Amino acid sequence: MRNKTEFTSILLNQLPEQERISFDTARVIWWKNIRNESGLRLTLEGRRIMKLLDIESYIFKITADRINQKILLLLDQRLQDPYFIFTDKRFPSVEFYGSKEAVLANLYGDLQKFLESYNG
C-alpha cells in the first residue's frame, strides 16, 4: 500500500471517540518521518495505536548486534506496510504490520538480505 496519508486516515476512522485527534496531529505523532513519500516507520505512539486497534503484528529478531544505517534506509525505501523498530542493543528487532513482509523476512532469515532483494 505505502500511502501514509491513507494509512493515517484509516487508523483515525477506526479509533474510539476518546482517542480521536486531528489528522495533522496523528501524522506528526504516529510516524517517524511525516512526509508522505517517506517510509512507514512508526513512533512509540504509533505503535500504541496499532496495539489499541488490535492490528496483527509479527516480530523479526535481528541477528546483527544493532540496526545499522543501511538497514534503516532499506526499511524506509522498501517496506509497503507500517513497521516499528526496537533498538534495544541486546534484542534489536523489527515489528512488521504486514504478514507478507514478515513471512518473507523470516524465510530469508537475514533482514538486510531480505531488504536488498525485496521490491514490494
C-alpha positions in Angstrom: 0.0 0.0 0.0 2.7 2.5 1.1 0.5 5.6 1.4 1.0 7.3 4.7 -2.0 9.7 4.2 -4.3 6.7 3.6 -2.9 4.7 6.5 -3.4 7.7 8.8 -7.0 8.3 7.7 -7.9 4.6 8.0 -6.4 4.4 11.5 -8.1 7.6 12.6 -11.5 6.3 11.4 -11.1 3.1 13.5 -10.2 4.9 16.7 -12.6 5.0 19.6 -14.1 8.5 20.1 -11.9 9.2 23.3 -8.7 8.6 21.3 -9.6 10.8 18.2 -7.2 13.5 17.3 -6.8 15.7 14.2 -5.2 14.2 11.0 -2.2 16.6 11.3 -1.6 15.7 14.9 -1.8 12.0 14.1 0.6 12.4 11.2 3.2 14.1 13.5 3.0 11.8 16.5 2.5 8.4 14.8 5.2 8.5 12.1 9.0 8.9 12.5 9.0 11.0 9.2 5.8 12.9 8.4 6.5 13.3 4.6 4.1 11.2 2.6 6.9 9.9 0.3 9.0 8.6 3.2 8.8 5.2 4.8 6.2 3.9 7.2 8.2 3.7 10.4 6.0 4.1 13.5 6.9 6.1 16.6 6.2 4.6 20.0 2.8 6.4 20.0 2.1 5.0 16.5 2.8 1.5 17.8 0.5 2.1 20.7 -2.3 3.0 18.3 -1.7 -0.2 16.3 -1.9 -2.2 19.5 -5.0 -0.3 20.6 -6.7 -1.2 17.3 -5.5 -4.8 17.8 -3.7 -4.9 14.4 -1.8 -8.0 14.0 2.0 -7.7 14.1 5.0 -10.0 13.6 8.3 -9.7 15.4 11.6 -10.3 13.5 14.6 -10.5 15.7 17.7 -9.1 14.1 20.8 -11.3 14.3 23.2 -8.4 13.9 24.4 -6.5 17.0 22.4 -3.5 16.1 20.4 -1.9 13.3 22.8 -0.1 11.0 22.2 2.9 8.7 21.9 0.7 5.6 19.1 -1.4 7.2 17.3 1.8 8.3 17.4 3.2 4.8 16.3 -0.1 3.2 13.4 -0.4 5.6 12.4 3.2 4.8 12.6 2.6 1.0 11.2 -0.9 0.6 8.5 -1.8 3.1 5.0 -1.3 2.0 3.3 -1.6 5.4 4.0 0.1 8.7 6.7 -1.2 11.0 8.3 -0.4 14.4 11.9 -0.8 15.3 13.0 -2.0 18.7 16.5 -0.6 19.2 17.4 -2.4 22.4 21.1 -3.4 21.9 20.5 -6.8 23.5 17.5 -7.7 21.4 17.2 -5.5 18.3 14.1 -6.3 16.2 11.5 -5.1 13.8 7.8 -5.4 14.3 6.1 -5.8 11.0 2.4 -4.9 10.4 2.3 -6.7 7.1 2.2 -10.5 7.1 3.7 -10.8 3.6 6.8 -8.8 4.5 7.1 -10.6 7.9 7.0 -14.1 6.3 9.5 -13.1 3.6 11.9 -11.7 6.2 11.7 -14.8 8.2 12.2 -17.0 5.2 15.4 -15.1 4.3 16.5 -15.2 8.0 18.6 -12.1 7.4 16.9 -8.7 7.4 19.5 -6.9 5.2 19.5 -9.6 2.5 15.7 -9.7 2.5 15.5 -5.9 2.1 18.1 -5.8 -0.6 16.1 -8.2 -2.7 12.6 -7.0 -1.8 10.8 -4.6 -4.1 7.3 -4.6 -2.5 
